Amino acid sequence: MAVTKIKPGLSYTLLCDDVRQEVGGKFSLMGLFETIYANVFPAVHPRFAIVNEWTRGKGEFAVKIRLLAPDKEQVLSESEAKINLFNETQRHRDISIRFNTTFKAPGTYWIETLLDNEQISITSLAVQQVSQQTVH
């Protein structure tokens, strides 16, 4: 008998400084953000996490998360993972950690999420230049 495959929906995409798995399996997200601030460019951001939650699906799927330059063409970094949902009530959190990401200039960068090579979501990530005295 063939397994019925149901494409999941993307519930959310969150950006944060770090993700930790606690005792009992809970995830703690530290430092949620939507903007990266830098004094000089090119700027290197040491670490951040991209968290996606998938629901309402069934089957195995390939997920690709790409960080795109402001032109939406140049891929700055990419990660791939397989997710397997056993029933439509299951949730799956896909966590992608980026290290030492270089942003050449201020602008709007993009987080693109693909499911089986089909674009499901594109989320903006603002990168702004600030003065040395600006506190974030």
HUKAJO-V948628 format. One record per pair of residues at least 12 apart in sequence whose ideal C-beta (glycine too) atoms are under 10 Angstrom apart, sorted by the first residue. I is the first residue (numbers start at 0). J is the second residue. If there is no record, write none. Layout:
BEGIN
I/J + I/J
END
This chain:
BEGIN
2/57 + 2/58 + 2/59 + 3/57 + 3/58 + 4/56 + 4/57 + 4/58 + 4/59 + 4/60 + 4/84 + 4/115 + 5/55 + 5/56 + 5/57 + 5/58 + 5/84 + 5/86 + 5/87 + 6/53 + 6/55 + 6/56 + 6/57 + 6/58 + 6/60 + 6/84 + 6/114 + 6/115 + 6/117 + 6/119 + 7/52 + 7/53 + 7/54 + 7/55 + 7/56 + 7/57 + 7/58 + 7/60 + 7/62 + 7/82 + 7/84 + 7/87 + 7/89 + 7/90 + 7/91 + 7/114 + 7/119 + 8/52 + 8/53 + 8/54 + 8/55 + 8/56 + 8/114 + 8/119 + 9/51 + 9/52 + 9/53 + 9/54 + 9/55 + 9/56 + 9/62 + 9/93 + 9/112 + 9/114 + 9/119 + 9/120 + 9/122 + 10/51 + 10/52 + 10/53 + 10/54 + 10/55 + 10/90 + 10/91 + 10/92 + 11/50 + 11/51 + 11/52 + 11/53 + 11/54 + 11/92 + 11/120 + 11/122 + 12/49 + 12/50 + 12/51 + 12/52 + 12/64 + 12/93 + 12/110 + 12/111 + 12/112 + 12/119 + 12/120 + 12/121 + 12/122 + 13/28 + 13/31 + 13/32 + 13/33 + 13/48 + 13/49 + 13/50 + 13/51 + 13/52 + 13/92 + 13/94 + 13/122 + 14/28 + 14/30 + 14/31 + 14/32 + 14/33 + 14/34 + 14/35 + 14/47 + 14/48 + 14/49 + 14/50 + 14/97 + 14/110 + 14/122 + 14/124 + 15/27 + 15/28 + 15/29 + 15/30 + 15/31 + 15/32 + 15/47 + 15/48 + 15/49 + 15/50 + 15/94 + 16/28 + 16/29 + 16/30 + 16/31 + 16/32 + 16/44 + 16/45 + 16/46 + 16/47 + 16/48 + 17/29 + 17/30 + 17/46 + 17/47 + 17/48 + 17/96 + 18/47 + 18/48 + 18/49 + 18/50 + 18/92 + 18/94 + 18/95 + 18/96 + 19/48 + 20/92 + 20/94 + 26/50 + 26/52 + 26/92 + 26/94 + 28/48 + 28/50 + 28/92 + 28/94 + 29/48 + 30/47 + 30/48 + 31/48 + 31/50 + 32/47 + 32/124 + 32/125 + 32/135 + 33/122 + 33/123 + 33/124 + 33/125 + 34/107 + 34/123 + 34/124 + 34/125 + 34/126 + 34/127 + 34/129 + 34/135 + 35/47 + 35/100 + 35/102 + 35/105 + 35/108 + 35/124 + 35/125 + 35/126 + 35/127 + 35/135 + 36/105 + 36/125 + 36/126 + 36/127 + 36/128 + 36/129 + 36/133 + 36/134 + 36/135 + 37/102 + 37/104 + 37/105 + 37/126 + 37/127 + 37/128 + 37/129 + 38/128 + 38/129 + 38/130 + 38/131 + 38/132 + 38/133 + 39/128 + 39/131 + 40/101 + 40/102 + 40/103 + 40/104 + 40/105 + 40/106 + 40/126 + 40/128 + 41/101 + 41/102 + 41/103 + 41/104 + 42/100 + 42/101 + 42/102 + 42/103 + 42/104 + 42/105 + 42/126 + 42/127 + 42/128 + 43/98 + 43/99 + 43/100 + 43/101 + 43/102 + 44/97 + 44/98 + 44/99 + 44/100 + 44/101 + 44/102 + 44/124 + 44/126 + 45/97 + 45/98 + 45/99 + 45/100 + 46/96 + 46/97 + 46/98 + 46/99 + 46/100 + 47/66 + 47/95 + 47/96 + 47/97 + 47/98 + 47/100 + 47/124 + 48/94 + 48/95 + 48/96 + 48/97 + 49/64 + 49/65 + 49/66 + 49/76 + 49/78 + 49/93 + 49/94 + 49/95 + 49/96 + 49/97 + 49/110 + 49/112 + 49/122 + 49/124 + 50/92 + 50/93 + 50/94 + 50/95 + 50/96 + 51/64 + 51/80 + 51/82 + 51/91 + 51/92 + 51/93 + 51/94 + 51/95 + 51/110 + 51/112 + 51/114 + 51/119 + 51/120 + 51/122 + 52/90 + 52/91 + 52/92 + 52/93 + 52/94 + 53/82 + 53/84 + 53/89 + 53/90 + 53/91 + 53/92 + 53/93 + 53/112 + 53/114 + 53/119 + 54/84 + 54/87 + 54/88 + 54/89 + 54/90 + 54/91 + 55/84 + 55/86 + 55/87 + 55/88 + 55/89 + 55/90 + 56/82 + 56/83 + 56/84 + 56/85 + 56/86 + 56/87 + 56/89 + 56/90 + 56/91 + 56/114 + 57/83 + 57/84 + 57/85 + 57/86 + 57/87 + 57/88 + 57/89 + 58/82 + 58/83 + 58/84 + 58/85 + 58/115 + 59/81 + 59/82 + 59/83 + 59/84 + 59/85 + 59/115 + 60/80 + 60/81 + 60/82 + 60/83 + 60/84 + 60/91 + 60/114 + 60/115 + 61/79 + 61/80 + 61/81 + 61/82 + 61/113 + 61/114 + 61/115 + 61/116 + 62/78 + 62/79 + 62/80 + 62/81 + 62/82 + 62/91 + 62/93 + 62/95 + 62/112 + 62/113 + 62/114 + 62/115 + 62/119 + 63/77 + 63/78 + 63/79 + 63/80 + 63/95 + 63/111 + 63/112 + 63/113 + 63/114 + 63/115 + 63/116 + 63/117 + 63/118 + 63/119 + 64/76 + 64/77 + 64/78 + 64/79 + 64/80 + 64/93 + 64/94 + 64/95 + 64/97 + 64/110 + 64/111 + 64/112 + 64/113 + 64/120 + 65/77 + 65/78 + 65/79 + 65/95 + 65/109 + 65/110 + 65/111 + 65/112 + 65/113 + 65/118 + 65/121 + 66/78 + 66/95 + 66/97 + 66/100 + 66/102 + 66/108 + 66/109 + 66/110 + 66/111 + 66/124 + 67/107 + 67/108 + 67/109 + 67/110 + 67/111 + 67/121 + 67/124 + 68/102 + 68/103 + 68/104 + 68/106 + 68/107 + 68/108 + 68/109 + 69/102 + 69/103 + 69/104 + 69/105 + 69/106 + 69/107 + 69/108 + 69/109 + 69/123 + 69/124 + 69/126 + 70/106 + 70/108 + 70/109 + 71/107 + 71/108 + 71/109 + 71/111 + 71/121 + 73/103 + 73/108 + 74/111 + 75/97 + 75/100 + 75/101 + 75/102 + 75/103 + 75/108 + 75/109 + 76/95 + 76/97 + 76/98 + 76/99 + 76/100 + 76/101 + 77/95 + 77/111 + 77/113 + 78/93 + 78/94 + 78/95 + 78/96 + 78/97 + 79/95 + 79/113 + 80/93 + 80/94 + 80/95 + 81/93 + 82/114 + 93/112 + 95/110 + 95/112 + 97/110 + 100/124 + 100/126 + 102/124 + 102/126 + 103/126 + 104/126 + 104/128 + 105/125 + 105/126 + 105/127 + 105/128 + 105/129 + 106/124 + 106/125 + 106/126 + 106/127 + 106/128 + 107/123 + 107/124 + 107/125 + 107/126 + 107/127 + 108/122 + 108/123 + 108/124 + 108/125 + 108/126 + 109/121 + 109/122 + 109/123 + 109/124 + 110/122 + 110/123 + 110/124
END
